[in-house]
């Protein structure tokens, strides 16, 4: 029996060796790269930018000039007819949602200078309320997930460039988070899901990079290296990644990077700007140039 078992074992080894020395030494081709599932939400000849999902996942809000000037609009997440949220002759842009979706903040020139305004979406007939009155260029608000602060960019206290400022949602004095020389900007910020840190784009190193900073302006940390323009970041709901637009490949595309920095992963393959995560982290909404103007699109990122 021991001899028989030895013969069987030798036969198996010979078969394995023969297979390994076969003249066909090609390996199985790697599976094809998975194309992300991309869905076009709007399709028109208007300029659209800065889209983001509502916290309940039912709407996508964005800015558009379809009314003849820039206003804030929203469209069902599955697409369809968009409706205006603001209808002022002034320039309204860069909208963001409150954590519960009942308010929005946006930048507007309706007060004579670019400031941050807040609109109640629940109360019928509500009109926007001015939050900042610096008389400078205040823009790109981001509402904290804890519903306590709004971070925004402003060139207040400097002649050129911009810094990040923090203002209570209820109003009051704004606090400066970054202090940089003229010509240096810190802008396009987004909150970490725990409300403790902020990611933003800046040219403080002589080139554009993404940085994180605490909500009190401490511990600035660079998370991207120089490889073309990077900007308009958003933090994933699980806190693990940051999505952004970048021109490393020439055309602006959507990328992700770990919140602590590292290698970047390209998400889109046909252009993309102004990315923002869905509340469940499975999709990113962004704008991409179509035949003549940017339209709103979504792409899966949970793979």
Steps between C-alpha positions, in 0.01 A plus 500: 500500500790736583652427156167569331462830682853596397424423137184708513689789654773480236240498224334813640833679525582410138165637388559827683852528359378425147231765532755751620735424208231506236586683181199726568651702782259793465315610811135594521449862396406736782134587521413815308497822699149571619344802339328713763123530472440858386155660472422835342252699712455819295528555127480857378707788367524686831803542722472285813748463785554412867247214527437315826257242633236585758552323835192280439631401156192621312639813334806638329555872546719704266550845354378581149460797268189358335293795625732750335721551805652263755247359748473194725298205367414147601402193299377155610790260548360281221485796263201690370383858519720736701347771718658827617569559869611862446373747241693818564657715226826482695760227456420201732741204505691235700205357696521253789241321714450516875542153662124441509435647155261766626732792422757587236790742510641663187706794383319798348563853383143610576621715791741700285806287577555125497386361835357182650122467514270238655158390371231311694353237266224389738318822587275615215596839362832512685759735353880467522668647806845655481753323727826685426542873442872544457474706183761269349483192281341238727422176320486122476322426830507152656256415779645296787342156562448602865285794385706750699726678248535595137850523356555729204776674306560875511764752407415705806818639664709444186518667161524187282448129549264356760493336841254271675266646760254341741169656602228363731188385317298727727710797391761707681867572461702296252829342603797480263632143461791550261744791489705523184678767299338705224460298183459172690156347515327236708159415357240241393474332839302200628448349846601161634190300601578541871510878462851531642709561187482680168654417162577780255713596202789744531802628312700569817786274382538674165274245331145387563450221753232368732545558871308402810476719808313486829187711533700731725772553240753258650713219355503585127595181314562462126339189350583532129827551313558724203352351184308774326201682643292343778194653659136498611544215751226322693535259793344153477225424756710224660792739545740276309541680167489838333371554147626788289552626147848494350686554175779247544405335172447829314119500495337567834376172648357386832741326741500366853779487758516366854418768756851453638661538156660250265435371151209642304237297316339629181121471505382658173639443154329771293550817701357627827475805728353595841454152656294432811405176679152364559404457866548123480838532328406283202490775237666826407318778318703726274483709184652402169526693179256379242459627146501864605467535878543315830212276603441308823602133521534232767755218521519194725798492734419198722719254307 
